[in-house]
Structure formats: structure tokens, C-alpha cells
Amino acid sequence: VVRPYAMTRGRTSSASRHRLDLIALVVPEPAAEDPGRDQTLAPEHVTIVELCSDMPQSIAELAAELDLPVGVVRVLVGDLVEDELVHVT
């Protein structure tokens, strides 16, 4: 079992300047074609990109699918936005 604060490295928000509402849609960037090969990404980051690859997912949908608190998903998605692997609409 991994504690949520461990996934976010103790952060409660990301450096992303985007406000990540529950209904904000997460869309992968073309650069995120194969996130599994990126050794710098945590497994949760890879899963988020993979979940969004077929169809954009909202923050709420990702939280439900990953069985993680919304706050944790917001931080993880913010990381992906900063790494330019996804964008949020």
C-alpha cells in the first residue's frame, strides 16, 4: 500500500498554473505516445496518460478509476501538465 502523500511527494498542489476542476478534461499530448518508456514517470502518471489516450477523462473520472483522492490526482495531473505530456481543457 502506497500512501497518497508518498505519490505526491508530500505536495498538496502542483506547480501547474492551471486550475484543475473536477470536470476538467485531461487530454494527452502527442509527445506522450508511449509513457511507459519514460523512466522518470511514476506508475500512476503512466496510468493517467494511458487512461486518457483513448478518450479524454475528467479529473473526477480519473480519481474514480485510480481509486485515489481527487487532490492526489490533481497533483499528478499537474505534474503531467508541467512535463507537457497532457493538457487540460
MODELLER restraints for C-alpha pairs under 7 A, 6 or more apart:
rsr = mdl.restraints
at = mdl.atoms
rsr.add(forms.Gaussian(group=physical.xy_distance, feature=features.Distance(at['CA:4:A'], at['CA:72:A']), mean=6.47, stdev=0.5))
rsr.add(forms.Gaussian(group=physical.xy_distance, feature=features.Distance(at['CA:5:A'], at['CA:11:A']), mean=6.95, stdev=0.5))
rsr.add(forms.Gaussian(group=physical.xy_distance, feature=features.Distance(at['CA:8:A'], at['CA:72:A']), mean=6.58, stdev=0.5))
rsr.add(forms.Gaussian(group=physical.xy_distance, feature=features.Distance(at['CA:8:A'], at['CA:75:A']), mean=6.54, stdev=0.5))
rsr.add(forms.Gaussian(group=physical.xy_distance, feature=features.Distance(at['CA:8:A'], at['CA:76:A']), mean=6.85, stdev=0.5))
rsr.add(forms.Gaussian(group=physical.xy_distance, feature=features.Distance(at['CA:12:A'], at['CA:71:A']), mean=6.93, stdev=0.5))
rsr.add(forms.Gaussian(group=physical.xy_distance, feature=features.Distance(at['CA:12:A'], at['CA:75:A']), mean=6.73, stdev=0.5))
rsr.add(forms.Gaussian(group=physical.xy_distance, feature=features.Distance(at['CA:13:A'], at['CA:75:A']), mean=5.28, stdev=0.5))
rsr.add(forms.Gaussian(group=physical.xy_distance, feature=features.Distance(at['CA:14:A'], at['CA:75:A']), mean=4.94, stdev=0.5))
rsr.add(forms.Gaussian(group=physical.xy_distance, feature=features.Distance(at['CA:14:A'], at['CA:78:A']), mean=5.25, stdev=0.5))
rsr.add(forms.Gaussian(group=physical.xy_distance, feature=features.Distance(at['CA:14:A'], at['CA:79:A']), mean=6.36, stdev=0.5))
rsr.add(forms.Gaussian(group=physical.xy_distance, feature=features.Distance(at['CA:15:A'], at['CA:78:A']), mean=6.88, stdev=0.5))
rsr.add(forms.Gaussian(group=physical.xy_distance, feature=features.Distance(at['CA:16:A'], at['CA:78:A']), mean=5.21, stdev=0.5))
rsr.add(forms.Gaussian(group=physical.xy_distance, feature=features.Distance(at['CA:16:A'], at['CA:81:A']), mean=6.76, stdev=0.5))
rsr.add(forms.Gaussian(group=physical.xy_distance, feature=features.Distance(at['CA:16:A'], at['CA:82:A']), mean=6.05, stdev=0.5))
rsr.add(forms.Gaussian(group=physical.xy_distance, feature=features.Distance(at['CA:20:A'], at['CA:74:A']), mean=6.30, stdev=0.5))
rsr.add(forms.Gaussian(group=physical.xy_distance, feature=features.Distance(at['CA:22:A'], at['CA:58:A']), mean=6.53, stdev=0.5))
rsr.add(forms.Gaussian(group=physical.xy_distance, feature=features.Distance(at['CA:22:A'], at['CA:59:A']), mean=5.03, stdev=0.5))
rsr.add(forms.Gaussian(group=physical.xy_distance, feature=features.Distance(at['CA:22:A'], at['CA:60:A']), mean=5.05, stdev=0.5))
rsr.add(forms.Gaussian(group=physical.xy_distance, feature=features.Distance(at['CA:23:A'], at['CA:58:A']), mean=5.12, stdev=0.5))
rsr.add(forms.Gaussian(group=physical.xy_distance, feature=features.Distance(at['CA:23:A'], at['CA:59:A']), mean=6.07, stdev=0.5))
rsr.add(forms.Gaussian(group=physical.xy_distance, feature=features.Distance(at['CA:23:A'], at['CA:60:A']), mean=6.48, stdev=0.5))
rsr.add(forms.Gaussian(group=physical.xy_distance, feature=features.Distance(at['CA:24:A'], at['CA:58:A']), mean=5.21, stdev=0.5))
rsr.add(forms.Gaussian(group=physical.xy_distance, feature=features.Distance(at['CA:24:A'], at['CA:59:A']), mean=5.98, stdev=0.5))
rsr.add(forms.Gaussian(group=physical.xy_distance, feature=features.Distance(at['CA:24:A'], at['CA:88:A']), mean=6.27, stdev=0.5))
rsr.add(forms.Gaussian(group=physical.xy_distance, feature=features.Distance(at['CA:24:A'], at['CA:89:A']), mean=5.78, stdev=0.5))
rsr.add(forms.Gaussian(group=physical.xy_distance, feature=features.Distance(at['CA:25:A'], at['CA:56:A']), mean=5.84, stdev=0.5))
rsr.add(forms.Gaussian(group=physical.xy_distance, feature=features.Distance(at['CA:25:A'], at['CA:57:A']), mean=5.30, stdev=0.5))
rsr.add(forms.Gaussian(group=physical.xy_distance, feature=features.Distance(at['CA:25:A'], at['CA:58:A']), mean=4.27, stdev=0.5))
rsr.add(forms.Gaussian(group=physical.xy_distance, feature=features.Distance(at['CA:25:A'], at['CA:59:A']), mean=6.63, stdev=0.5))
rsr.add(forms.Gaussian(group=physical.xy_distance, feature=features.Distance(at['CA:25:A'], at['CA:88:A']), mean=5.47, stdev=0.5))
rsr.add(forms.Gaussian(group=physical.xy_distance, feature=features.Distance(at['CA:25:A'], at['CA:89:A']), mean=5.24, stdev=0.5))
rsr.add(forms.Gaussian(group=physical.xy_distance, feature=features.Distance(at['CA:26:A'], at['CA:52:A']), mean=6.61, stdev=0.5))
rsr.add(forms.Gaussian(group=physical.xy_distance, feature=features.Distance(at['CA:26:A'], at['CA:56:A']), mean=5.44, stdev=0.5))
rsr.add(forms.Gaussian(group=physical.xy_distance, feature=features.Distance(at['CA:26:A'], at['CA:57:A']), mean=5.38, stdev=0.5))
rsr.add(forms.Gaussian(group=physical.xy_distance, feature=features.Distance(at['CA:26:A'], at['CA:58:A']), mean=5.91, stdev=0.5))
rsr.add(forms.Gaussian(group=physical.xy_distance, feature=features.Distance(at['CA:26:A'], at['CA:86:A']), mean=6.47, stdev=0.5))
rsr.add(forms.Gaussian(group=physical.xy_distance, feature=features.Distance(at['CA:26:A'], at['CA:87:A']), mean=5.93, stdev=0.5))
rsr.add(forms.Gaussian(group=physical.xy_distance, feature=features.Distance(at['CA:26:A'], at['CA:88:A']), mean=4.72, stdev=0.5))
rsr.add(forms.Gaussian(group=physical.xy_distance, feature=features.Distance(at['CA:26:A'], at['CA:89:A']), mean=6.71, stdev=0.5))
rsr.add(forms.Gaussian(group=physical.xy_distance, feature=features.Distance(at['CA:27:A'], at['CA:52:A']), mean=6.00, stdev=0.5))
rsr.add(forms.Gaussian(group=physical.xy_distance, feature=features.Distance(at['CA:27:A'], at['CA:56:A']), mean=4.99, stdev=0.5))
rsr.add(forms.Gaussian(group=physical.xy_distance, feature=features.Distance(at['CA:27:A'], at['CA:86:A']), mean=5.38, stdev=0.5))
rsr.add(forms.Gaussian(group=physical.xy_distance, feature=features.Distance(at['CA:27:A'], at['CA:87:A']), mean=5.39, stdev=0.5))
rsr.add(forms.Gaussian(group=physical.xy_distance, feature=features.Distance(at['CA:27:A'], at['CA:88:A']), mean=6.17, stdev=0.5))
rsr.add(forms.Gaussian(group=physical.xy_distance, feature=features.Distance(at['CA:28:A'], at['CA:49:A']), mean=6.14, stdev=0.5))
rsr.add(forms.Gaussian(group=physical.xy_distance, feature=features.Distance(at['CA:28:A'], at['CA:52:A']), mean=6.26, stdev=0.5))
rsr.add(forms.Gaussian(group=physical.xy_distance, feature=features.Distance(at['CA:28:A'], at['CA:53:A']), mean=6.11, stdev=0.5))
rsr.add(forms.Gaussian(group=physical.xy_distance, feature=features.Distance(at['CA:28:A'], at['CA:85:A']), mean=5.92, stdev=0.5))
rsr.add(forms.Gaussian(group=physical.xy_distance, feature=features.Distance(at['CA:28:A'], at['CA:86:A']), mean=4.07, stdev=0.5))
rsr.add(forms.Gaussian(group=physical.xy_distance, feature=features.Distance(at['CA:28:A'], at['CA:87:A']), mean=6.33, stdev=0.5))
rsr.add(forms.Gaussian(group=physical.xy_distance, feature=features.Distance(at['CA:29:A'], at['CA:84:A']), mean=6.95, stdev=0.5))
rsr.add(forms.Gaussian(group=physical.xy_distance, feature=features.Distance(at['CA:29:A'], at['CA:85:A']), mean=5.17, stdev=0.5))
rsr.add(forms.Gaussian(group=physical.xy_distance, feature=features.Distance(at['CA:29:A'], at['CA:86:A']), mean=4.89, stdev=0.5))
rsr.add(forms.Gaussian(group=physical.xy_distance, feature=features.Distance(at['CA:29:A'], at['CA:87:A']), mean=6.67, stdev=0.5))
rsr.add(forms.Gaussian(group=physical.xy_distance, feature=features.Distance(at['CA:31:A'], at['CA:85:A']), mean=6.13, stdev=0.5))
rsr.add(forms.Gaussian(group=physical.xy_distance, feature=features.Distance(at['CA:32:A'], at['CA:85:A']), mean=5.08, stdev=0.5))
rsr.add(forms.Gaussian(group=physical.xy_distance, feature=features.Distance(at['CA:35:A'], at['CA:46:A']), mean=5.51, stdev=0.5))
rsr.add(forms.Gaussian(group=physical.xy_distance, feature=features.Distance(at['CA:35:A'], at['CA:49:A']), mean=6.96, stdev=0.5))
rsr.add(forms.Gaussian(group=physical.xy_distance, feature=features.Distance(at['CA:36:A'], at['CA:46:A']), mean=5.98, stdev=0.5))
rsr.add(forms.Gaussian(group=physical.xy_distance, feature=features.Distance(at['CA:45:A'], at['CA:76:A']), mean=6.34, stdev=0.5))
rsr.add(forms.Gaussian(group=physical.xy_distance, feature=features.Distance(at['CA:48:A'], at['CA:62:A']), mean=6.99, stdev=0.5))
rsr.add(forms.Gaussian(group=physical.xy_distance, feature=features.Distance(at['CA:59:A'], at['CA:73:A']), mean=6.84, stdev=0.5))
rsr.add(forms.Gaussian(group=physical.xy_distance, feature=features.Distance(at['CA:59:A'], at['CA:74:A']), mean=6.94, stdev=0.5))
rsr.add(forms.Gaussian(group=physical.xy_distance, feature=features.Distance(at['CA:60:A'], at['CA:70:A']), mean=6.63, stdev=0.5))
rsr.add(forms.Gaussian(group=physical.xy_distance, feature=features.Distance(at['CA:63:A'], at['CA:69:A']), mean=6.06, stdev=0.5))
rsr.add(forms.Gaussian(group=physical.xy_distance, feature=features.Distance(at['CA:63:A'], at['CA:70:A']), mean=5.42, stdev=0.5))
rsr.add(forms.Gaussian(group=physical.xy_distance, feature=features.Distance(at['CA:63:A'], at['CA:73:A']), mean=5.94, stdev=0.5))
rsr.add(forms.Gaussian(group=physical.xy_distance, feature=features.Distance(at['CA:80:A'], at['CA:86:A']), mean=5.73, stdev=0.5))
rsr.add(forms.Gaussian(group=physical.xy_distance, feature=features.Distance(at['CA:81:A'], at['CA:87:A']), mean=5.61, stdev=0.5))
